[in-house]
Amino acid sequence: TLNETDIVEKKFGSNSTFIGLKKAIVPRAFKGVSGPVYLQQGYKKIMLAIEQSGLLSALKRPHEDYMFYVENDGNTSIDSTLMYNPVTKRFSTFALYPGGYTEYPLSLNDLRILLLNHVAVDKAKGIARKEFISNLAGNIIVVNNVTKEISGTGTTVVGYRGSVPAPQYPVVISDIADNGTTYEIKNWFSFSTPSMYGKISADYPK
């Protein structure tokens, strides 16, 4: 969108118009929580996943107050949770176990759910001991204001379908986005939906 007051010069050609501006038009992709992923090195797989899954429009919405959690390329390669094949242009994840692995191709829907699960729709207020904030996938992100751990509704683990717990204490990548804050995590959050009976039986046996 052009602001008329930013136009300093116009020239008309036979098949085009050149418009001179006094300041650059910064795309919303760079101004929102997606900005660090697009502008910094080390997040290429996440950037490609955002593009391929068509979620950029959700991440660059103005007037939001998101918390966006991302894992960098190095970590996703080490734990094999997000791999990209530049030849086939497809994503996959690997479940590692002693003596082997199983590869699981990721569909566009899988990519969307992965990314949307890591976008909280509001910032933590820091008042209650624990805060439960909805994410764009319809799940809950749990913010523990006592320990500073951030998690999904399940226990965060190392790798895809891993068994080693890995509590996450996100580090701010950028807080200058106009629609939230972007954080780096070392392992993706896990989400589970236990039945009411199972939850009560496990947590309140008496």
Residue pairs with C-beta under 8 A, 6 or more apart in sequence:
1 25
2 19
2 21
2 25
6 21
6 22
6 23
7 19
7 20
7 21
7 22
8 20
8 21
8 22
9 18
9 19
9 20
10 17
10 18
10 19
10 20
11 17
11 18
11 20
12 18
28 60
28 62
29 35
29 38
29 56
29 59
29 60
30 38
30 39
31 60
31 177
31 178
31 179
32 59
32 60
32 61
32 62
32 66
32 177
32 178
32 179
32 180
33 59
33 66
33 68
33 119
33 174
33 177
33 179
33 180
33 181
33 182
34 50
34 56
34 59
34 60
34 68
34 182
35 174
35 176
35 177
35 182
36 43
36 70
36 173
36 174
36 177
36 182
37 43
37 46
37 47
37 50
37 70
37 182
38 47
40 173
42 72
42 73
42 74
43 70
43 72
43 73
44 73
45 73
45 76
45 82
45 83
45 84
45 91
46 70
46 71
46 72
46 73
46 82
46 115
48 84
48 91
49 82
49 84
49 91
49 111
49 114
49 115
50 56
50 59
50 115
52 89
52 91
52 108
52 111
53 108
53 111
53 112
53 115
54 108
54 112
55 112
55 115
55 116
58 116
58 119
58 136
59 66
59 68
59 119
60 179
61 179
62 178
62 179
63 179
64 121
64 179
64 180
65 121
65 122
65 123
65 179
65 180
66 119
66 120
66 121
66 177
66 179
66 180
66 181
67 119
67 120
67 122
67 123
67 124
67 133
67 141
67 180
67 181
67 183
68 118
68 119
68 120
68 180
68 181
68 182
68 183
69 118
69 119
69 120
69 150
69 168
69 170
69 183
69 184
69 185
69 189
70 118
70 173
70 182
70 183
70 184
70 185
71 81
71 82
71 184
71 185
71 186
71 187
71 188
72 184
75 81
75 186
75 187
76 82
76 83
77 83
79 96
79 158
79 159
79 160
79 162
79 187
80 93
80 94
80 96
80 101
80 159
80 160
81 93
81 94
81 159
81 160
81 187
81 188
82 91
82 93
82 106
82 114
83 91
83 92
83 93
83 94
84 90
84 91
85 91
85 92
90 105
90 106
91 105
91 106
91 110
91 111
92 103
92 104
92 105
92 106
93 103
93 104
93 106
93 160
94 101
94 102
94 103
94 104
94 159
94 160
95 101
95 102
95 104
95 159
95 160
95 161
96 159
96 160
96 162
104 160
106 114
112 137
113 137
114 188
116 135
116 136
116 137
117 135
117 136
117 137
117 139
117 152
117 188
117 189
117 191
118 135
118 185
118 188
118 189
119 135
119 136
119 137
120 133
120 134
120 135
120 141
121 133
121 134
121 135
121 136
122 133
122 134
123 180
123 181
124 131
124 133
124 143
124 145
125 131
126 145
127 145
128 145
129 144
129 145
129 146
130 142
130 143
130 144
130 145
130 146
131 142
131 143
131 145
132 140
132 141
132 142
132 143
133 140
133 141
133 142
133 143
134 140
134 141
135 141
139 152
139 153
139 191
140 152
140 153
140 191
141 150
141 151
141 152
141 189
142 150
142 151
142 152
142 153
143 150
144 150
144 151
147 167
148 169
149 167
149 168
149 169
150 168
150 169
150 170
150 183
150 185
150 189
151 167
151 168
151 189
151 190
152 189
152 190
152 191
152 192
153 190
153 191
153 192
153 193
154 189
154 190
154 191
154 192
155 165
155 190
156 165
156 166
156 167
156 168
156 187
156 188
156 189
156 190
157 163
157 164
157 165
157 166
157 187
157 190
158 164
158 165
158 166
158 187
159 187
166 186
166 187
168 185
168 186
168 187
168 189
170 183
170 184
170 185
171 183
171 184
172 181
172 182
172 183
173 182
173 183
173 184
174 181
174 182
175 181
175 182
194 202
